[in-house]
Amino acid sequence: MVPTRPSRRRFLAATAIGAASLMISACGVFGGTTSEAAPSGGPATLEFWTINLKEGYTPYIEGAISRYEQQHPGVTIKWVDIPDFEQTQSKLLAAISGGATPDVVNMTPFILPKFAATDTIYPIDELTQDAGAVAAEYVPGLWDAGVIGGKAYAIPFYGSVSALIYNADLFEKAGLDPAKPPANWDEVFAAARAIHDKTGASGFVQTLDDFDDAGNPSDILAGQAGVPLLSDDGKKATFATPEAVAHLDQYAKGVAEGWIDRTSVNGGVMDGAKILAQGKTGMVFLGPWILRWLKDNTDEQTFKKFKVAKHPEGAGGAANGFLQHFAIPRAAKHPKEALDFARYFSGTTLELAKQAPVLPGLASIAKDPYFQTTEETKVLVDQEVKFYWPKHPAVAEMFAALRAEFQSALLGDKPAERALQDAAKRWDELLAAGS
């Protein structure tokens, strides 16, 4: 059965790996990265929160915790799994006010800015004298996602990066070489037109998504068009430029003429995947996790048509990335020990990656030969990744405004220039309000 889309909370908690049915084995060697002194050896209980990972991932998490406890006598890790990412913020606020704050919290990048702005989580440099050395251990684009106002507030856990997933059969029917997929966005638009003209299918789906914190609109502007979203001081929206207008005009033209699938306007991530599975579009731009979903939801002959390649190069210079990371609340009872554990746990992702296609936060793990074994894993580590979203407490409201204006432009209700100007005006209001 092909679901229309997975639950929102599973999608985010697993960084869109589409692997609810994958059981993560606790076997194998789990690495550690800490250069800090081990916890003092005195009795300590660290409360560790994750987001909706208990179902299917319990052996992996409990195995890693057990190893840490064995390496640190006297330290006990109390694991608490929050069933929904939306609950993380409310539960953490309640825990802080109630005096029962966890020590390590799994956060998403659109929650982190709210806690950084209220100074309720530690900057990393307050917990270690080697913050620069710690930063150097991680994939730069994932580390930067936790840097707000020049300070790092989080340890990357794992992430995902956009890739090009395409139907080789439709490429051949359109006279395109499946061995040479589009490498940039001019080629994407040209290939999309050819696919539509020769086959009647749409050329691609690039959904704006139906949730406020969806990152595709920022990828379209910053990643594809290369337009900065905010001024250097973070106080003004800067994306209403001629370059952005021209790029959004292409999208509006594509939707009007049919070579960009209309699902892009109102659909979600899995709506695009479903259309690809049905052979109704030539390309989607998702993490390589989608290949496993396609395998589970198409027959063998259909699945053979799907190929993966690097995300087309945009003017932004890097592929759009998303991640999960760890933060340390200021009210944590054992903050330095918590940092040690967070860094340790970020070093457990090789075994996770062998079961589900994720990008490890640690650069050393990303260099492991395992990631060169398949095209599915190579695209995770062979392209530069960047977190393009604005790191602001009102990111959900900002994206809601941007998505609504994109929809107006793609539906032809507004010229692209006006839509971007209206979105920038709303962003400026939110930035001025400071929340």
N, C-alpha and C positions, 0 to 999 in steps of 0.2 A: 504494500500500500504506500502511496506517495503522499506524505503529509503536506499541507499547504505551507507550513512553516513550523519550526520547533518552538517550544516555549521560549519566551524572551529571556527568562532567567537562566535556562540552560545554555542558550546561545552566548550570553555574556560570561557566565561563569566559566565556560570552557573556551573562551576566546574564539567562539564560532568554529570549534573543531568538529561539530556534528558527530560526537562520539559517545552519546549517552549509553550505547550498548557495549562500549569497549571496557573491558576490565583491565586495570593497570596492575601488573604483577609487582609484588613486593620483592621479587628476587633480583639479584644483581647487586652491583656495587654502587652506592650512592655517594657522590662526591661532596666535599665541603670546600668552602672558599675562604673561611675566616682567617685573617691575619691578626685579629684581636686576641688578647689573652682570653683563655677559656673562663667561663664563669667561676667565681671564687671557690667553688667547691662546697660552700655552705648550702643548706637546704633552700630550694627555691622552686616555686611552681609558676610556670609561665602559661598564661591563657592565650591560645592561638586560634584566631578566627579565620575561616575560609568561607567562600561563597558557593553554596550549592555543589559541593564536591563529594558529599558523603555517598550519594548513590553512584556506584560504579568505581569510585576512586578510593574507597576506604582502605584496601590492601596497600596501595601505594603510599598513602599518607601515614597510616599507622606503622608501616615498615620503616619509613624515613624517621618518624618520631622515635621509634624504638632504638634505632641506631644512634640517634643523638643522645638519648638518655643513657645508653651504654657508654658513650664517649665522655659523658659529663655526669659522673656520680653525684647524687644529691639534687639533680635538676629533674623536675617532673613537668611534662608538657600536657596541659589540659586542652584537648582539641574541641572546639565548638564550631559547627557548620551552620552558617546562616542560609536558609533555604532560598532566599531571593536577594539579588543585589540591591533592590530598592529598600529592603529592610536594613541593610548594613548601616546606613546613615542614621535612621531613627533608633535602632538598637544601640549603636555606639553612643549617641547623645544621651540616651536613657541610662546607659552604663556609667557614663562620666558623671551625670548628675546624681546617680545612686551610689557612687563610690565603689563600683565593681568593674573597673575598666580593664579590658583585655590588655595584654602586653604586645601582641603582634596582630595586626589586622590586615587581611587581604582586601585591598581597595581597587576600584576602577579609576581611571584617570579623570573622569568627570565628577567623582566624589571628592578626590584628594584636594582640589583647590578650595573647597568650602572649609575643610578643616585646617588647611594652611593659612587661610585668611583670618581665621579666628584663633590662631596660635594654639590649637589643641593637639597638634602632633609635633614631634621633634624634627627640626632640621638635622640631617645626618651629621653635620659637622659639630653639633653639640654633644654627640655621643662617641665620637672618635677623633683622634688627632690626625688620622690618615684618610680624611674624606677624599682627597684627590686620588690616592692610591686605590681606594674602594671604587670610585667612579671609573677608573681605568680598567677595571675588571669586566665591565658590562658593555653590551652592545650600545654604541653611542646613542642611536635613535631611541632606544628603549629607556636608557638612563635619563635622557633629556626630557622625557615625558613627565618625570617626577621633579623637574627643576622649575621652581616657581619664584619669580622675583630674584633670580640669581642664587637661590638656595635649593639644595636637593632635599626632598622630603620623603623619598621612597626608595626601596630596593626592588628592582625588577624581578619578577618571578618568571613569567613566560609570556609570549605574545604570538601574534600572527601578522602576516604581511600579505598584501594583495598580490594576486597573480592573474594571469590571463588564462582562462579555461575556455576552450573552443571546440567546435564540432568540425573535425577534419573532413567529414563527408560533405558538409555544406560548403566548405572552402573549395573542395575539388569541383563541385557543381557550379561554383561561381567563377571558375577559372583561376583560382588562387592556389598558391603552393602551400600545402599544410605544413611543410617543413620550414617555411619562412613566415611565421605569424607576424602580425604588425609589431613593430619595434617602437613606434612613437604614435602620438595621437593623430597626426595627419594621416598616417597609414591606417589607423583604426577607422577613421571616418571614411576613407576611400574603400577599405575592405567592406565596411558595413553597407555602403551604397551598392557595391558589386554583388554582395550576397542577396540584398533585397531585389535588385534588378533582375538577377539571373534565377533566383529560387522562389521569390515571394516571401521568404522568411525575413524577419527583422535581422538587422546586422548585429545588434548587441542590446543588452539590458544593463543599465547602470542605475540602480534604484536610488531614490532619495530617501527611502525607508520611512516607516510609519512610527518612529519613536523619536522623541525630542533630541536625544543625544547622539543620533546617528552621524557618523563622520563623513559620509560620502559627499555632501555639499562642500565641505572644506577641502576634500581631496580634489574635487573638480576645480575649485578656485586656486588653491595653493599648490597642490601637486601637479595637476594637469596644466593649468594656465600660468602657474608660477607667480601668482599675485599674493603678496603678503596680506594676511588677514587683519593684522593690527599694526598700529604705529609702534615705533621702538619703545615708547614709554607705556604702551598698552592702554592708552586712553581714548584712542579713536580707531574706528574701522577704516581700513585702507583698500578694500577689495573692489570698490566701484570704479574700475579703471577701464580704459579702452580695450586692453588685452582681455580682461575678464568678460566684458560685453561681447567681444567677438567670439570668445569660446562658448559662452552661454547661448549666443545666437545660433551656433552650430547645433547645439542640442535641441533648441526649439525647432530649427529647420528639420532636423532628423526625425523628431516626433511627428511633425506635420506631414512629412513625406513618407513615413513608415519605415525608414531604415534604422531608426532607434525605436525599440519596442515601447509602446505606450505604458506598459507595466512600470517603466522607469519612473513615471510621474507619481503614482500612488501606491505602488507595490512595495513589499519588503524583501529582504535578502532572499528568503526561501521561495518567494514568488518568482524571482528571476531564475533561481536554480530549477524550479519546476518547468519553466518554459524551455530552458536549455535541455532538460531531460526529455521533453516532448518533441524536440527537433524543430521548435518554432523560432529559435534565434541562433545566431552563429557564435556569439561570445558573451561571457560574463566576466566580471572582475572581482573575484573573491579569493579567500585564502585557499590553499590546496586541500584543506579539509573537505571541500565540496566533492572531491573525487571519490572519497569513501562513501559519502551520501549517495552520489550518483550510482556507484557500484551496487549499493543496497536497494536502489529504487528503479533500476532499469534492467532489461535483459542483457545477456552477455554480448550479443551482437551490437546492441545500441551502445553499451558502455565502451566498446572498442573504438568508437568514433571520437571519444573525448580525449583531448590532449591538454597539457599544461605547459606554459611558458612564462618567462619573466613578465612582470607588469610592464605595459608600455611606458617608455620613458616620457615623462612630462617635463615642463619647464621648471618645475620645483626641484628636479634632480634626484628624487628618491621615491620609493614606493610607500604608499600609505600604510601605516602600522597601527596596531592596537595591542594592548597588553593588560596583564594583571600585575599588581605590585603589592609590596608590604609596607605598612607605615607603623610607627611606634607612637602611641598616644602619650601626651605629656603626663597623664595621670597613671601611666603604667607603673607597676610596683618594682619592676626590674628592667629598666630601659636599656642598659648596656648589655645585659644578658639577652634581652629581646632582639637587639641588633645582631648579636652573634648568631642567634637561632635563625633570624630572617635570612642572613647571608648564607648560613648552612643550607637552609631549605631551598634557596635559589640554585644551589648546586646539585639538586636531586633531579633535574629535569631531563637528563639524558634517557633515563628509563621511561619517563613519561613520553618523551618524544618518539621513542621506539614503538609506542602503542597508539599514539595520536599525533598528527603532524603539527607540532607547535615549534615556535622559534624560542630557544632558550634565552633567558636574559643574560647569562654569562657568556662572554665572548669566547672563552676557552672551550666551553661545551659546543658552541656553534661551529667551532673548527674541527670537531670530532669527525673522523672519516665516515662515520655513519651517514652524515648528511649529504655525502656525495654518492650514495648508493642508488638513488632513484631521482627522476625528474621532480617528483612530488616533494622530496626533501631538499633537493638542490635549490629550488626557487625560494625556499625559506631563508637560506644563508648566502646565496650568491648575488643578492641585490641589496643596495643600501636601503635602509628603512628609516622613516621619519614619522613622528607623531605631529600631524598638522593641526590638530584641534586647538582652539584657544583655551589656555589654562586659566580659566576665570570661574569664580563661583556660580555665575549665571549662565554657564555653558549650555544647559538644557534649554533655557529661554532663548538664548542666542541662536541655537540651531533650529528651534521651532520657527522663529521669524525667518531665518534664511531658507528653510525648506519651503515655507509657505510662498515666499516670493519666487523661488525657483519654479514651483508648480505653476504659478501665474504666468511666468515666462514660457514654460514648456507647453502650456495649454493655449498660448496665444492671447491670453487675457491682458497682458502687459508687454510692452517692449522690454527687452533684456536690460537696457540701460536704466529704465525706470524701476524695474524690479530690484536691481542691485542697489540703486540709490535709496529706495525705500527700506531695504534690509539694513543698509549701512546706518540709516537714520535711527532705526530701532536699536541697533547695536550700540550706537553712541549714547542713547538714553539709558540702556542697561549698564554701560561702562561708567557713565556719570553717577549712576545710583550706587555703584560699588558693590552690588550683590546680584 
